Amino acid sequence: MPVHLIKEVNGVPEVQLPSHLEEVDLRTLQLGCDYSNKFIQGTVSLIYSLTQLEDGTAFLKIILQEREKFHPEINTINILFFGNLAEQCAKVVHQGDTIVVTGFVLEETSSSSEHNTNCLQLKMSPNESTAYIYVKYDTVISEEPICLSVTPKYTYTPLNQLKHGSIVNVYGAVKFFKPPYQSRGTDYCSVVTIMDQSNVKLTCMLFSVNLDTLPVIYKVGDIVRFHRLKIQQYKNEIQGVTTVGFSSLTFEGTLGTPIIPRTSSKIYTFTTDDQKTVETLRVWAANHISSSGTLIKLSDVKAMQYFDLTCQLVGKAEVDGSSVLLKVWDGTKPPFPSWKVLFEDGALEGDIGRINQLQNLIVDILVYDNHAALAKCLKVGTFLRIYSLHTKIQPVTPKKLSNVPHLEFHLHGGTCYGRGIKVLPENNCDVEELKRFLDSVNPAEYQNLENICDLEFDISNNFSSQDFVSPCDLERCQQLSATVLTDHQYLETTPLSDILKRDAPQQYRIRAKLRNYEPQKLYQSVKLHCPKCHMLQEVPHESDLELVLQEVATEYPDPKLQNTSLYNSEVWTTQNQQERKIVIHFVKNDGILQTPEDTLIMIEGGILSEIYQLSKKFKGVIPVKSSQEDLIIVDLAVPFLIHGKVWHYGTGHCTTPVCICYDIYS
């Protein structure tokens, strides 16, 4: 058979390759040379699906990555298989396998590829008597014929041996991570820093369109396995990024817990060697990486502290458009009474009776900004891990009815320091431990405690947020301003409620939270003014301009109005499905065409983005359309002349044009 499986023991193959074969590396391959007695060896970095050519011949393509011993740079090459050889390779060759290829023909590629750093490729002859593929495994192979159940052997690179440009498989213990979050594009992103026994840190930037394909990490100390991780250099540091075929497994890092992979994939390999690797890394991480340094019980929290909390959600409510209230408990009582966040009637989700029963054990957490969307979707009763939760003491002021300090809990916006929320599954070891502890807690022991704060109130009698400012908003209003005005320091701060009761005009000094402002866009601060009729009107929005131009662009330009004595015309057809006609009329000066920076042009069928680009290159741009006798201005809602950053508009009340100096690119 042209495909052979070879078992290796301590790196030595049981079956030696034919003695007449000599190994060559990819850098020395040259067209026209005889490679009948040569072989190449490498790792399969990518394997495509088996397909058929038009004549029915089976076809398979793989990308081979050369071993690192020849050169510090990693070279890859495409290998093409045909016929029975392609079918057999598709059954037994997997990504990560080490293979030996002989009997190949070298040819030049017809196109470049991001995976192929050579301009050459190998073509495997369909003649089975000359082409051989040797697949090396460390596992024991039976004497039975080759079957599909052969387990591939993956090689894992220590973190201190990573090289720029390589695609590797690695194991590591999580030193730091950010829960997956939406990136600026369409992908989700997760940042993970891992370590291994070499004491080297590797930060990995992992991107995926599918959230489920990113590693499921719950805490520092978890063990991860990454396959096909690309290594690159960023700011003089080695960094790992996702590439084609990237996959991951995550394991609980706690010693003694079952080794069960967390993954959304239904197909993955996990051998006894992998289990030993995880167990060894667990022992090392337990002595070198603290997995519980930031995990704190509510009874141990302090003011001005950032920590991770494992808890159960018992209630939630929307406070405003950018914040959500979570009512949680972990069975312990905080050292200070928890503040009570006010919300609208009927906004609370959860068992009111249960919440009242646990009111002395529940804390209110206010979740802000980008975390609010996830908080809204959480189901009451689920177990959560909240990362980088912030506590602080609510200041005591003379206006308060109680002098007892309250403890505030905030999950601020952003993803700094791994800030976020993660839903923990029921079979998580931390959840199982928490559930056992919660079952042992008797809420009645805390119900008879003397109320130490008169501000606490029954949850069933909530106040409406329309008539009050929440403690959070009030305090944030009184924080140090971002901008400090140095004038009028002699004026004392006056509450807005007092100002509304007084007659104008008066002078006041206020500190307040900005809730809304107008205009929302900077260009709305500028108005169009006609010097003849003195009419004021809004600057048209880009979306309105686009609609007018797109409607005009559907009209067909009149060929009779092209190439006159006043201008030369050029016609283009767009490559999209609409095949829109665009006509550019280059206006002559004394019958002569000028350079672009001195040329006035008229455009038919152009849309807003195209007009933007043309206005950067030409002296002036006039959007026009064809009429029965001549070219006319498109519409008074559209600038009739664009001269650099100066846009000239017309008005519907008179014929006098108006002008606005409006920086459209800002």
N, C-alpha and C positions, 0 to 999 in steps of 0.2 A: 504494500500500500504506500502511496506517496506521502501520507501523514503518519508520523510516528510520535508516540508518547515516551518520554525518557524520564525516569525517576532519578533525582539527585540526592545523594546522602552526603551531608556536610559540604555541599558545593561540588562534589565529584559525581559525574553521571555514571550510572551502572553500565550503560551501553555507550561506548566511545563512537564518535563520529568517524566516518571513513578517513583513513590516514592520508589519502591523496588530496583532501580538501584543505584549503588554506583560507584563513579569515582575513577579510578586508574591512576597512572602515569607510563610512559614507564620504568622507572628505577626499578620498583618493579615487572615487569612481569617475571614469572617463568614457565617453562614447567611443565605440569602435574597438574596445579591448575585449579579449576573450575571458569570460568569467565561468567557463564550464567546470573548472576545478576550484572555484572560490565559493565562499559562503559569507553571509553577513549575519550578525546576531544583535538582537535588541528587544525592547519591550513594546508591546502593542499599546499605544496610547489612545487609539480610537479605531473602532471597527464598525463598518456600515452594514446595513441589512442586506441579505442575499437577494439579488434581483435577477431578472432575465433580460438579455438583449433582444433585439427585434427578431433575430433568427432562432430564438428559444434557448440560446446558450446561457448557462448559469454564470453569474458575474458577482464577484465580491471584491470590495476594496477595504484595505486596512492602512493605517498610518503607523509606521514603525519608528520608535524613538531609539536612537543609538545609545549604547552603554557609555558611561561617563569616563571610562578608563583611557580612551584615546585622546580626549580633548576636553577642556573645561566647559566649552560651549556644547549645548545640546542640539544635535542635528536630527531631523526627521525626514522620512521619504515615504512616498506612496507606493504600495504594492498592489498590483492588480492580478486577480485570480480568475480563471475561466474553467468551465466544464466541471468534471467530477472533482477536480482539485478544489474548486470554489465551494462545492457542496460539502465536502468533507471538512474543510477548514471552518466553515460556518457552524459545524456541529461541535467542534472541540476547542476552537480558539476564542479567548475572551480578552477583554481589556485587562491590562496588567500582566498578561502572560509573557514569559520570556521564550522567544522562538528563534530557531536557526533556519535560514532560507538559502537553498542552493538550487542551481538549475535555472537561474533567472536570466532575462534579457533586459539590458539597459536601454532606455529610450528617453527622448526629450519630452517634457510635459507640454501640453498645448495651452495651459493656463496656469497662473500662479494661485496659491492657496495660503491662507493664514496658518494652516497646520504644517505645510510643507516648506521647509527652509531651503530645499534644493530645487534646481530647475530640471532635475531628472526624476524618473520613476522606474520602478521595476515591473516588468511584465512577466508573469509566470506562464511558461509554456503549458498548454493543455496536454502535452505528451507526458504521461505519468511515469515513463521510464527514465526521464531526466530530471524532473522537478520533485523536490522533497522538502517537506516542512517538518522540523523537529520541535515539538512542544515540550518544554521542561517543567516538571512538577517535583515538589518535595514530598507530596503525599504518596502513599502506596497505591500502585496501579495493579489491578488484577490481571490475570492472563486472558480474561475474556475479551472479545472484540470491543473496539472503541464504541462508546455510547454517549448519550447526551448528559449523563449524570456526573461527568468528570468535574471535580471542583478545581477552579483555577487557583493558582498560587500568586499572591500579591507580595511585592517587596515594599517594605516601609523604611523611609529615610529618617534618621535622627535629625532633630531640628538644628543641630550644629553642623550639619553637612549639606544644607540646602544651597543651591546655586541658582543664580539669576537665569531665567529663561527655561528652567526645567519644569516638568509636570510630574508631580510626586504623589505618593500615598503617605500619610503621616498619622501617628497617634499623638495625643496630648491631653493634659489636664487643663481645664478651664481656669485661667487666672483672672480674667475679666471678660464681660460680655455685655452687649446691648440687646435687649429683646428686639425682634424684628420690627421695623417701622417702615412707613412709606417713604421712599426716596423722592427726590425732586422729579424724577421721571416716572415711568410706569412700573418699575421694579420695586420689590421689597428689599430692604438691606438689613444685614445683621453684622455687627462687629464683634469678633471673638479673638481674644488673646490666649494662647495656649503655651504650655511648657511641658518638657519631658525630663528624663533623667540627666540630660546634658546641661540642664539649668539655663537653656536658651529660650527666650521669649519669641513668639511669632504672632504678629497681629494679622488677622485675616479679614478681608473685606468681602463679604459674601452677598451676592445679588441673585435674585430670582423673581420671575414674573409670578410664580406660584408660591404662596406663602408656606405651604406644607412641605416644600422641598428643602427649606432652610433647617439647620440643626435645631432640635428641640432641647434647649438648655434651660434648666430651672434654677441653678445656683452655681456659685464658684466651687470648684472641686469636681464637677462632673467630668467624665471622660468622653472624648470625642474621637472619631475616626473619620478622616477626610480622604476620599479617593479622587484622583485626578485634580489636584490642587495646583494651580500655576503659581510659580515663584517669580516675583519681579522686584526690582529695586526702586524704592520711593524715598526721596530725601535721605539718601545714603543709608537706608535701612532696608533689610529684606522684608517683603510683605507677601502674603498669600492672597490670591483672588480666585474666584470661580472661573471655570473654563468649560468647554464642551464635555459633557459626560460627568460633571461633578456630582458626587453623592456623599452622604454623611450618615453616620450612626452615632447616637449619643447613649451613654450609660450612666446610671447612678454612681456617684463617686463615693458613697458611704460604704465603709468596709462591712462585709457580712450580708449586704443586701443582694437579692438575686441579680444576676447579670442578664438583663433583658434589654435588647436594643430598642431605642426609640427612633422610629423612621416611618415615613408615609409610604415608602416603597414596599411592594409585595415580593420583590425578588432581590435578594442580596446574599452574600456569602459570609458565614461566620463559623470558623473552624475551632478546634481545640487550641490551636496556637493563638488565635485571636482572644480566646477566653483567658489564656495565661497572660497575654499582653495586658489585658484590662486589669486583671488581678494584681499584676506587678506594678502597674501605673497607679492603681488605687493606693497601694501601700506607700509608694513614694510620695504621692500627693498628700496623704494624711500627715506626713512628717514635714512637708515643705510648703504646702498651700493651705491656708486657713479657710475652710468652707463655711464657717459659722461666725466669722469676725464681724460681719454687718447684720447678721440675723439676731434680732432682739425681741424679747417679749414686751408686751405693753407695760408690765409691771416694772420693767427696768429702763424705760425710756427717760431721757433727760431733755431739758429745753435746749434749743439751738443745736439739734443733733440730726444727722442724716443716717438712716438705717433701712434695712430690709425687714418687712413684716410678713409673716405667714398667718393668715386669718381666714375667717368665714364671713361671707357677706350675708347680712340679715335684712338690709333695707337699702334703698337708693332713691334719689329724687333729683330732678333737674332744678338747679338754682337759677341759672340764666343761660344765655346762649353759649357761653364759653366755659362753664363750670358745672360739675355734677357732684352731688353729695353721696358718699358711700358710708353706710353704717356697718361697722365690722366689729368683731370681737375675737379674742384668742383664749378666753377663759381666765385671764388675769386682769387685775384692776390697776390702772395707771396711778402713779404717785400723786397726781393732781387731778381735780375734776376736769372732764373734757368739755370744751366749749360746745354749744348747741347751735348749729347752723339753721337759720330760718329759711323757709321755703313756702311756696304757695299751697293753699288748701287743695287736697286731692292729688298732689304731685308725688307723694310717698308710695313706693312699691314695697310690699312686705307685710308680714303678719304683725298687725298693730299690737295684739296681745303679747306676742313673743317679744317684740321690741320693748314694750313697757316692762315686761318681766326681767329683761336683761339690761335695763337702762343704766344701771350703775357699772356695767361691764362693757358697754358699747362705747366706741369713740366715733366721732364724726370726722371724716376725711374729705376735704374739698379737693377735687381733681380738676385741673385746668387745661385749657388749650387743646393740644393735639391728643391728649389722653382722654378727653371728654367723650369722643365718639366711641371708643372701646368701652368706657365706663357705662354708657347708655345701654350697651348691648349685653352687659353682664346679667346673669340670672341669679336671683336671690337664692341663697343656699349653697352656692358654689364656693370652693376654696381658692383663695388668691394668694399670690406672692406679689407684694408691692415693693418696687425697688426705689431706693433713694428717697424715701419718705422723710419729710422735714417736719420737725416739731419746734415750737417756740411758745413762750409764755405770753398770753394775752395781757397787755399792760393794764395795771390798775389805775383808774383815774378817779378824781373826787366825785364825778357825776354818777359813778356806778353805785349800785345799792349794796354791793358786797366788796369786801377787801380781800377776798380769797382769789388767788391767781388761777386762771384756767389754762389748760394745755391745748394748743391748736395743732392740727395735723394738716399738712399741705402736700399734695403731689403737684409740683410745678410743671409748667410746660417744657418742651424740649426733650432731648435724649442724652444730655450730658450725664456722665457718671453712671450710665446704664439705666437712667430713670425710665420707669414704665410699669405696666401691670401684666401679669401672666396668670392664666387660669391653670390650676394644678389638677391633674386627674385623680380620681378616687383611689387608684392603686399606688400613688406616690407614697414613698416611705414617710415623708414628713407629714403628709395628709393623714395617713393611718395613725401616726403618733398623735397628731392634733385631735383627731376624732376621739381617740381613747381618752384623752385628757378632758375634752369638752363633755363627754358623757359622765365623767366623774365630778364635774362642777355642779354644785347645788346653788342655783340662782337665789333661792330664798334666803341664803345667808347674807346676801348683799342688799336685799330689798328693805330690811329694817334699819339700814344705816341712816344716821341723822343727816338730813340735807344740810350740806355745808355751804350751799350757794343759793341765794334767793332767785338767781336768774334762770335756774333750771325750771323747765316747764313740762307739762304733759304733752306727749307727741300728738295725741288725738286732737289737741286744741292749738293748731298751728296758726301763726299770724300770716297775713297776706303780704307778699313782697312788694305790693304796689304802694304801701304807705310807710315803709321803713327802709333804712339802709342797713344791710347786714353787717355784723361785726367785722367781717373780712374786708368789705368794701370801705367801711369807715376807717379802718386802720391803714389800708393801702392809700387812702386819700391823704392821710396825715404823714406819710413817709416823706423823706427828703426829696425835693423836686429835682428833676433832671436838669431844668434850667432855672437859674437863680437870677431874679431881677433885683438890681441894686437901688432902684428908685422907690420912693414912697415907703421907706422902712418905718416911718413914724406911725403909719396906719396899722391898727390891730386887725387880726383876721376876723371877719364877720361871717356867720353862718348864712347859707343861701336862704333859709327860711325867714330870717330877719330882713334880708334885702327885699324879698318879694312883698313884704308888708309895708314898705316905706315908699314914699313918693320920689319920683325922679325930678331933677338930676341930683345925684349924690356920688361921692367918691367912696369906694370900698376896696378892701384887700381881702382876697379869698384864697382858700386852698380846697380844691375839689377834684373829683375824678372825672376825666373826660369821657363822656358816654357817646357823643356823636358830634360831627362837625360838618360844615358845608363851606365850600364845595368839596365833594369827595375827590375830584380830580383837579390837578393844577390848571389844566387848560380851561376849566370852567370859571376860573378867576378872570378870564379875558372875555370881553364882549366885542361883537362886530358893530361898528358905528358908521352910519352913513352921514357924511358931512352935508348932504343936500336936504334929505328928509329927516335927519337926526334920529333915525330909527336904530334901536338897539336890539340885537338878536344874539342867540347862543351860537357858539362855535360848533358846527356839526361834529358829531362823534364819528370816529373811524368806521364803526359798523354801519352807520347811515350812509356814509360815502361809499362804502363797499357795495351796499345794496343797489344804489343808483348806478354805479359803474358796471356791476355785473348784469343789470338789466339792459343797459345800452350795449354791452359786449355781445349780446345775443343777436344784435342786428347785423346784417351783412353789409360790409362797406361797398360803396358804389365805385366800380373801376373807372367810370368816366371822370371822377373827381381826383384822379391820381396822376402824378407826373405832369404838372402844369408849368407855366413859365415862372411861377412864383416859388415852387418847391419841387423837390424830387421825392418820390415815394418808394418805400420798400415794404413788401408784404411777407409776413411770417404766419405759419400755421402751428398752433400748439400741439404737443404730442399727447395730450390727455384725451379722454373719451369724447369730449365735446368738440375737439378739433376747431378751436376758436381762431378766427382770423384777426391778426393784429397788423395795423398799417401805421408806419412811422413816416410822417411828412417832414422833410428837412427843408426849412425855409431858407431861400437864397438871399444874399445881400448883394444888390447890384448884379444879379444874375450869377453870382459865384457862391459856392458852398464854403463855409468857414470851418475852422477847427471846432471840435465838440464843445469846448468851454465857451466859444463865442456863437454857438448855433442855437437858434430857437426852433423847437420841433413841435409838431402837433401829433397826437396819438389817437387812433381810432381802435376801439375794442380792448383797450388796456384796463386792467384792474388796479386796485390801489397799490399793491406791493410792487407791480411793474412801474408805476408812476414814481414811487419812492426811488427806485433804482435809477431811473432815467434822470430824475432831478439832481442826482449827485454828479452826473457826467456832463449834462448840457446846461447851457445858460438859462433856458426857460422851457417849460413844458405846458402845452395847452391841450386839455382833453376836449376832443371834438367828436362829432358824428356826422354822417352823410344826410343831407336833405335832398330835395328834388333838384336844386340848382347849385348848391354850394355846401361847404363845410360850415357847421354851426357849433356854438358852444353846447356842451352836453346838457347842463342844467344849472340853474342859479344856486342850487344847494351844493354844487361841486365847485371848487376853485376854478376860475376861468384862466388863471395863469399861476404857475408855480415857478418862482424865481429863487432858487436856493431854499432858504428857510422862510422866505416871505411868501405867504399864500394870499392871493387876491380873490375876493368873493364879490358877487353881485347881490342886489336886493330886489325883492319882488315889487317894491313900491315905487321905485324910480330907476332910471337907467344908469345912475351914477355908480361906478364900482366902489367897493370899500376894500380896505387893505388891513391885514393883520400880520404882525411880526410874530410868528408862532413857530417855536422850535419843535418840529414834528418828530425828531429823533430822540428827544430827551425823555 
